[in-house]
């Protein structure tokens, strides 16, 4: 783990990393984007790999979390890859939402270093957006995990069709199919995916 405190402008929490690492665009995202996470999120991913069975049936939540966590850890564990970095959160939060809280703490302490915070939890995004709004001269925004795929599209590394289909994979795989989740997923993304996805996956 390259724990060198190098901060990239995009910071990602545990659930978002799992969600994106389970999509077909993850290999391209690894080669294209620069991401940071916290040591708390990193250890949550490690715990998921240990505690969730790789032999769980395909299509189960357990298998999804194991596979996504394993995929997500690979670039962070590559000592030659400084595009994916881990920063240490102090004080270290504990409990169920520790990873998400560590993202907020990191942003509050280094607010000028970040442009996007990627997480799905509505309350977490709201709190981080408040922190960004309270910061002087910051233009940061907390957005849903689908936005990572949009950054890939924006960099010209995938087609609109590939982007839309990968968003659909993520939303279905994570079970983010309720009204609020769908709205959050497409917030800040100026792409019309109606040609590629069924109506229940677009706002």
Buried (B, 14 or more C-beta within 10 A) or exposed (E): BBEEEBBBEBBBBBBBBBBBBBBEBBEBBBEBBBBBBBBBBBBBBBEBBEEBEEEBEEEEEBBBBBBBBBBBBEBBBBEEBEBBBBBEBEEBBEEEBBBBBBBBBBBBEBBEBBBBBBBBBBEBBEBBBEBBEEBEEBEBBBBBBBBBBBBBBBEEBBEEEBBBBBBBBBBBBBEBEEEEBBEBBBBBBEBEBEEBBEEEBBE
